[in-house]
Amino acid sequence: MRFGGHETFPVRETWLSKGLDLIASDRKAFEDPLVADLLGVGSNMAKSIRHWLRLTGLAEPGDGGGLAPTGLGRLILKRDPAMLRAGTWWALHVNVCSQAEESLAWHWIFSRYSGDQRFDRVQCIDALTRYLTVEGQRMPSARTLGGDVACLLATYARPVPPPQEDPEEAIDSPFRQLGLMVHYRETDTYRIDRGQKSVPAEILCYSMAVTFLEERAAGGWIDIQMREAVARPGGPGRVLALSPDAFAVVLAEAERCLGPDAVRSEMVGGDRTIRLKAAKPLDWLGSHYARVG
């Protein structure tokens, strides 16, 4: 179970594309004491970029040291090198929030935090502290825990009303475009938006494959009960912040868009069951890029 590592910085525009491009040409680039200059950022920001490259699944330790692009990293370098497509950020979000060990606060707020009403930063920290205590998890320092929560909220929360800023100086996290969380500036409170949102069809399948492929693929298919897909911690409904009704809408659109040979739902023994083609997450993302061009 890990906390911190981000140096309090949410991901910023161009950070991951620059970092990924750098390690693609030099796997030991982050061992260079001048790597911050190569990236055009401060030294702590360079450490943060390295952290986010690994946490999102874009990079992994390379043979002989350093960092190397993963299969996901190589796919994105080929199909969306500037990381301009929302589907790319949805996939990275799924990777971060599906895992409890490497990014506990991120996993917790989408999968374990039950509050659907507005909350402030102190309430969020208190709720996470109670969760760690009940689960018997190692408790980090108050500063570390507060830093994780602050970074998490800054990563996702879209400010309402939006501040008037110079577009050339914008430092918003690209994850905000996903519409997962709102920051009400007048009251300094937050809310997780579990309503309808534009989740690409293949990303829904990507998230289901991340959760269920290894444990239950059989005969070329994965069978998932609808209620489990919606409610399982780390599963697609929780990670994508979809209520049961919102999940049903996204699933219906995926069925329409991809067809029954990829995904379909049907009643089995009184329960609605999703039948998903047993493809790897990377294959679903590749299909998304192929469809959107």
N, C-alpha and C positions, 0 to 999 in steps of 0.2 A: 504494500500500500504506500503510495507516494503522494507527497504534497509539494507545492512550489515547483521550482525549475523554470518557470516562465519569467522570473525576474520582475514580476508584477505587470508585465506587458501583454495585453491581448494581441492576437495576430493583427497585423496591419496590411493594408494594400501593398502588393508586390513583394512582401517579405518572403513568402514561401516559394514563389516562382523564382526569385533571385537566388534563394538558398538552394533550391533543387537544381537549378541550372549550374550553380557553382560546383556542387558535389558531383554532378554528372561529368564535369571536365577535370575535377581534381578531388579525389575521395578524401584527401587529407587536408582539404582547404581550411576546415575549422580548427586544425592544429596550428595553423599559421598565426603568429601573434598579431599580424596585420589584417586578419580576416574582416574585422569591423570596417576597415578602410575599403576593402574589396566590395563589401556590401553597401557601403555608404551610410552606415549607422554607427551608434555608439557601441562601446564594448559590451555593456550589459544587454543591449538590444541584440547583438550578435549571439550571445548566449541564449537569449530567448528564442531566436530563430532556430537555432540548433535543437532546442527543446521541442518546439512545435513541429519541426520536420519529423522527429521521431514519434511524437504523440499522435499525430494525424496518420501515421503509417506510410509516410512518403519516403522515409529513409530508415536504414538499419545499419548496424555495424558492418563494415566491409571486411573482406578477407585481407589480413595484414594490417588491420587498423583503419581508422577513419570512418567515414559515413558513405554509404552507397545508396542510390535510388532503389527502392523496392519495385516489385512488379507494378504496383499502383503508381509509384513515382514515374516509372518509365512510360506507362500508358498516358499519364497526364502530360509528360514532356512531348509526347507524340501528338496527342489529340487536343490538348488545351494548355499549351505551354505558358500562356499569360494568365491562366486561371481566371477566365472571364465568364465561364458558364456557371450558372447556379447549381447545376447537377454535380459539378466538382466539389463545391462547398457542402452540399448535402452529404456526399459520400464521406468527406473528411469529418463532418459533424458526427455521422454515425460511428465512424471509427473511434473518435474520442470518447463519446458518451456510452458506447456499448461495453466498455471495459471498466471494471470497478477498481482494479489494482493500480493501474498507472495514472488514473485521473478520477479519483474517488469523488471529489466535489462535483465534477461535471456529471458523472454517472448518477450521483445522489439526487441532484436537483431535478433531473428529468424523470428518473425512474423510482425514486423513493420518497421524494418530498410530496406530501399529499395536499398541500395548500393550494387552492385554486383562486383564492382571494388575493388582494394586494398585500404586500409585505415590504418591510424596509430592510436595510442591510443588517441591522442588529438582530431582527427577528430571524433572518436567514442564518446568521452565524449561530444563534442560540439553537435553532432547529437542527443544524448540522452537528453541533456539539452533543445534543441529546442523542442523535442517531449513533454517533461514534461510541458514546457511553453505553447505550443499550446493547450494541453489537460487540462490546468488549474490544474495540479497535484501539490501536495506539493513538494517543491524543497528541497532536502536534502543539507547538507553542501557540498562544493566542495571536501573536503577530503573524505566524505562518498561516493559520486558519483564516484570519481576517484578510490576508493578502490573496488567498485563493478565492474567497467569496467576492472580493472587490474585482479581481481579474475576470472571474466568471460573469459577473453582472455586466461589466464593461464589454465583454466579448459579444454578448447576445442582445442586450436591452436596447431597443430602438427608442430614442427620446421623443416624447410627446409633450408639448409641441416641439418640432425640430428646432434646434438652435440655429441662429443665423451666423454662419461661418464662411470664411473664404474657402471656396472649393479647392483651391490649390494647397490649402493647409489641412485638408480633411485627414483625419487619422482613424476614422471609423474602422472597426473590424468588419471584414467581409461577411462574417457569420451573421451580422445584423440583418442582412438582406433576406434571410430565411424566415423572418417574422415569427420567431419562437418566443420572444419576450418583449415586454413594453416597460419603459421607464417613464413614469409620470413625474415630470420635472417640478411641477408646482408643489407636490407633496413629498417628493423624493421617495416614492414608493415604486414597487415593481409588480409585475404580474406575468405568469407564464401563460402564453396564448395557446390553448389547446383546441382552438377552433379550426375551421377549414383553412387550408393553405395549399400553395401550389407545389406539391411534391411530385416530381417526375415519376412516371410509371415504373421505370426501371430502378429508381432509387428505392421505392417501396420494396421491390423484389430484392434489391441489394441488401437492404436492412434485414429482411426475413432470412436471406441466405447467411448473413453474418451470424444470426442468432441460432438458426435451426439446421443448417446444412450438415454439419459434422455429426450431429447427434441423431438425425432421423431420416436421412436420405435413403430411399429404397426404391428399386425398380425405376429409377430415373425421375422420381417425384419426391417431394416433401409434403407431407400432410400436416396441417397446422389448424387446430381449432381456432375459430375466430376470436373467442374470448381470451385465449392465451396470447394470440398475436397482439391484442389490444392491451392486455394488462401485465404481461410478463416483464419484470424489471430487466432493463437492457434490451428489451424487444422492440419491434418497430413502432407499436402504438405509443409507448412511453418515450422512446428516444426522439421520435418525430413530433412529439407533443400533440397527439391527435386524440380527441375524445372518441368514444365508440361511434357516434354518428359521423364525425369527421373522417374517421378511419374507413367507415363503410363507403363514403363518397370517393375517397382516394382509391380504394380497392376496386370499386366499380369502374372508375376511369382507367385503371391499369388493365382490367379485363377487356374493356372496350378497345384500348390502344394496342395491347400486345396480343390479344386473342387467346383462345382456350388451350393452344399448344404451349403457352408460356405460363399462364396463371388463370385459374378459375375457382369459383366458390360454389359449393353445393351443400344441400342438407344431407347429413349422415347421422342416423340414429337420433334425430331430434336436435342436433347441434350443427351450426353452419361450419363447414370445414373448407379451408383454403388448400387447393392443390397447386403447388409451385414447382415448375421445372427445376430439377436438381442441378442448377448451374452455379458456378463459383461467383462470389461477389464481383470479382474483376470482370467476368464475362458480362454481367448485367451492366456495369458501367460502360464497357466497350460497346454494348448494344445501344446504350443511351447516346453515346457520341455518334454512332453510325446513323441513328434515327434523326437527330437534330442537325447533323451535317457539320 
